[in-house]
Amino acid sequence: GMSMNTLRSIATGGSDSLWTAGDTMTLCLELDNLPPNSAGITNVMAALHDGDFDVKFQDDTEVDWLELRVRLCCQSCCNIVGDINHNGAGPDIADLVYLVAFMFGNGPPPPCLEEADINGDGSGPDVADLVHLVVYMFQGGPPPAPCQ
């Protein structure tokens, strides 16, 4: 647990610990590259199951609202957007089959979700990404968005 004012102070280098209207902060929690714990776990993301990760806020201030956005990042694994199976070959029919199996046939998740965000909107993989990939591969549509 940590005070939001403490986080604000860290973000500003200790020069400001008070929040004012319009202040924002981005926190990046790298849960896949940690020092080993007593069980030897260094990758919390790999050990999580549905419902295992909770973020809780207690507000005892006059904060009107707090927005929490959670994005699973994999900057270290994103090489080629559209390379759904992460084999380095780039977008091809195998990637399309992999994405369809994941979305509609209980196939495994892509090794790097960022590479499956074909349209780069940050919400993929979803049907819009699938359509984007099909249009790119078979109708000469725009290429996949670059890695973010």
Protein Blocks (a to p, Z undefined) as FASTA:
>chain_A
ZZfklmmmmmnnopaccdcehiacdddddfkbccddfkopablklmpcehiaccddddfb
fbfbdcdddddddfklmmbghilnononopafklmmmmmmmmmnopacdfblklmmmnon
opaccfklmmmmmmmmmnopacddddZZ
